């Protein structure tokens, strides 16, 4: 069974930052249809700041919760838009879920993933169907729970979460926004994927692949 130490979680955030940087223009283009065309810039700034902050940690001394708590502070300081407090809350909830753990187990990481999704819902006060990042995060969390309850290991459960997030993000194209700036557009928002849901699906995809990889720091446990 895989285990996850601080070095592996630091690598996870590095992978997310790298991918978001490559998707920055695409996310800005999506946001240009229903927002201010800056979502990709904000997300790249946030995760680049997170990457810089977590790589300053000593992986031998930092606990998994420290990595997520550091990520939360860095993202919030870098991003003033609505996604700032949302992802800061998500990472803080993950840190709380991992508190006291020197190394996280698969069950611990599944709980941390659930905590992130719930934190985003609680802070944003949004639900599935509101055309927000919750349309990716909530289906992903539910898919992960269902897979784990069915006996799947974390890698398989994360794959299910990744697929559910992508499907949820795509579904926002048929929605009218109920939250955020795009809610002012009414029916004009229909036909366009929500950029927050799109970036969430990317983040979940990268997390799934990073946490499912074997070998390296914190790779295969007993």
Secondary structure, DSSP 4 states (H G I P E B T S, - for coil): -B-B-HHHHHHHHHHHHHHHHHHHHHHHHHHHHHS-S-HHHHHHHHHHHHHHHHHTS-TTT--HHHHHHHHHHHHHHH--SHHHHHHHHHHHHHHHHTTT-SSB-HHHHHHHHHHHHHHHHHHHT--TTSSSTHHHHHHHHHHHHHHHHTT--HHHHHHHHHHHHHHHHHHGGG----SSGGGGGGGGGTTS--HHHHHHHHHHHHHHHHHH--SSTT-B--
